Amino acid sequence: MAFTVDLEKLRLVLTRELHLAGGASTLEPTDIAEMIDTAVQMVRSYVGASELPDKIAHRAVLEVARELNTRMLSPGGVFSAFADAGSPVRLARDPLRAVYPMLAPYVRPGLA
């Protein structure tokens, strides 16, 4: 296994963050668990057999889960939480985009 994460801890952290941001009121605990599970699968798929420190894995999974949550709240791909201060922001198409730089030192490049 390339890395391990404490799924329960990740679920608690994401739930707390979403409640503080006001975005967890419409989410069921199963929705949050599903976001975390999906994020873990996405990060594992990208990392492959490369070894990843647990702290980096924890942070990467949390970032991807946040991105998945934002996408769920903005199904058209446009995030407009700050629309009153400017124009809406188009979301990146790849939920892993924010974690690529974080994971780069640990992921071995593939051979063509």
C-alpha positions as CSV (number, residue, x, y, z in Angstrom):
1,M,0.0,0.0,0.0
2,A,1.4,3.4,-1.0
3,F,-0.1,5.3,2.0
4,T,-2.5,5.0,4.9
5,V,-5.0,7.6,6.2
6,D,-7.3,7.6,9.1
7,L,-10.7,7.8,7.4
8,E,-12.6,8.6,10.5
9,K,-10.3,11.5,11.3
10,L,-10.6,12.8,7.8
11,R,-14.4,12.6,8.0
12,L,-14.4,14.5,11.3
13,V,-12.1,17.2,9.9
14,L,-14.1,17.7,6.7
15,T,-17.4,17.8,8.6
16,R,-16.0,20.4,11.0
17,E,-14.7,22.5,8.2
18,L,-17.9,22.3,6.2
19,H,-20.0,23.2,9.3
20,L,-17.7,26.2,10.0
21,A,-18.1,27.3,6.4
22,G,-21.8,26.8,6.5
23,G,-21.8,24.2,3.8
24,A,-22.5,21.0,5.8
25,S,-26.1,21.7,6.8
26,T,-27.5,19.9,3.7
27,L,-25.0,17.1,3.7
28,E,-25.6,13.7,5.3
29,P,-22.7,12.0,7.1
30,T,-22.8,9.4,4.3
31,D,-22.3,12.1,1.7
32,I,-19.2,13.3,3.6
33,A,-17.9,9.7,3.9
34,E,-18.5,9.1,0.2
35,M,-16.5,12.3,-0.7
36,I,-13.6,11.1,1.5
37,D,-13.7,7.6,0.0
38,T,-13.7,9.0,-3.5
39,A,-10.9,11.3,-2.7
40,V,-8.8,8.4,-1.3
41,Q,-9.4,6.4,-4.5
42,M,-8.4,9.3,-6.7
43,V,-5.2,10.0,-4.8
44,R,-4.3,6.3,-4.7
45,S,-4.9,6.0,-8.4
46,Y,-2.6,8.9,-9.1
47,V,0.1,7.9,-6.7
48,G,0.1,4.3,-7.8
49,A,2.9,2.3,-6.2
50,S,4.8,5.3,-5.0
51,E,5.3,5.7,-1.3
52,L,3.6,8.7,0.2
53,P,4.1,10.1,3.8
54,D,0.9,9.8,5.8
55,K,0.8,13.5,6.5
56,I,1.0,14.4,2.9
57,A,-1.6,11.8,2.0
58,H,-3.9,13.2,4.7
59,R,-3.6,16.7,3.3
60,A,-4.0,15.6,-0.3
61,V,-7.1,13.6,0.4
62,L,-8.6,16.5,2.4
63,E,-7.9,18.9,-0.5
64,V,-9.5,16.6,-3.1
65,A,-12.5,16.0,-0.8
66,R,-13.0,19.8,-0.5
67,E,-12.8,20.1,-4.3
68,L,-15.4,17.4,-4.7
69,N,-17.7,19.2,-2.2
70,T,-17.3,22.4,-4.1
71,R,-18.2,20.6,-7.3
72,M,-21.2,19.1,-5.7
73,L,-22.4,22.5,-4.6
74,S,-21.7,24.0,-8.1
75,P,-22.9,21.4,-10.5
76,G,-22.5,23.7,-13.6
77,G,-18.8,24.2,-12.8
78,V,-19.2,27.8,-11.7
79,F,-18.5,28.8,-8.1
80,S,-20.1,32.1,-7.2
81,A,-19.6,32.4,-3.5
82,F,-17.8,35.7,-4.0
83,A,-20.0,37.0,-6.8
84,D,-20.9,40.1,-4.9
85,A,-17.2,41.1,-4.8
86,G,-16.5,40.2,-8.5
87,S,-17.3,37.7,-11.1
88,P,-17.9,34.0,-10.6
89,V,-15.0,31.6,-10.8
90,R,-15.0,28.5,-13.1
91,L,-13.8,25.4,-11.3
92,A,-10.9,23.4,-12.6
93,R,-12.0,20.3,-14.5
94,D,-9.5,18.0,-12.6
95,P,-10.3,17.6,-8.9
96,L,-6.6,16.6,-8.3
97,R,-5.2,19.9,-9.8
98,A,-4.5,21.5,-6.4
99,V,-2.6,18.4,-5.1
100,Y,-0.3,17.7,-8.1
101,P,2.5,20.1,-6.8
102,M,2.2,18.6,-3.3
103,L,2.5,15.0,-4.6
104,A,5.1,15.6,-7.3
105,P,8.1,14.9,-5.1
106,Y,6.8,11.5,-4.2
107,V,5.3,10.3,-7.5
108,R,7.7,8.5,-9.8
109,P,7.3,9.6,-13.5
110,G,6.0,6.9,-15.8
111,L,7.9,5.5,-18.7
112,A,6.6,5.9,-22.2
